[in-house]
Amino acid sequence: MPSIHVTMCVCRRFPFARLLPLARERGWDLDDVMRETGCGDNCGLCRPYLRRMLSTGATAFTELLTE
């Protein structure tokens, strides 16, 4: 199985490492992130990664996450 390395919202080309400090500074939850940046609101594939990012602070993922 090929390895994966997920570090951004592909639709918006927005790196999680840039998004996390912004979300924390502004107190955003997932709905706020989606509304304010569009990340997670198009194809939705990054939504589980955004959820994990917000809960753990991780910005790079090597596992396949699903809703």
C-alpha positions in Angstrom: 0.0 0.0 0.0 1.4 3.4 -0.9 2.2 5.8 1.9 0.2 9.0 2.2 1.1 12.5 3.4 -1.8 14.9 3.9 -0.8 18.4 4.9 -3.4 20.7 3.3 -6.8 21.2 1.9 -6.2 20.4 -1.7 -9.2 22.3 -3.1 -8.2 25.5 -1.4 -4.4 24.8 -1.4 -4.4 25.9 2.2 -1.7 24.2 4.4 -2.9 22.9 7.8 0.3 24.3 9.3 -0.9 27.8 8.3 -4.5 27.1 9.2 -4.1 25.8 12.7 -2.6 29.0 14.2 -5.3 31.1 12.5 -8.0 28.8 13.9 -6.6 28.9 17.4 -6.1 32.6 17.4 -9.7 33.2 16.3 -11.2 30.4 18.4 -12.7 28.6 15.3 -14.3 25.2 15.3 -14.8 23.1 12.2 -17.9 25.0 11.1 -16.0 28.3 11.4 -13.0 27.0 9.5 -15.3 25.9 6.7 -17.2 29.1 6.6 -14.2 31.5 6.8 -11.7 29.6 4.6 -13.8 27.3 2.4 -11.5 24.4 3.6 -13.6 21.2 4.0 -16.6 22.8 2.3 -15.9 21.7 -1.3 -15.1 18.0 -1.8 -15.0 17.4 1.9 -12.0 15.0 1.8 -10.0 17.1 4.3 -12.8 17.4 6.8 -11.7 14.5 9.0 -8.1 15.9 8.9 -9.4 19.4 9.9 -11.3 17.8 12.7 -8.2 15.9 13.9 -6.1 19.1 13.5 -8.4 21.1 15.6 -8.6 18.5 18.4 -4.9 17.4 18.5 -2.9 20.2 16.9 -1.4 17.8 14.3 -0.9 19.4 10.8 0.6 16.4 8.9 -1.1 13.0 8.6 0.2 9.7 7.3 -3.0 7.7 7.7 -6.2 7.7 5.8 -9.0 9.4 7.8 -12.6 9.2 7.0 -15.7 10.8 8.6 
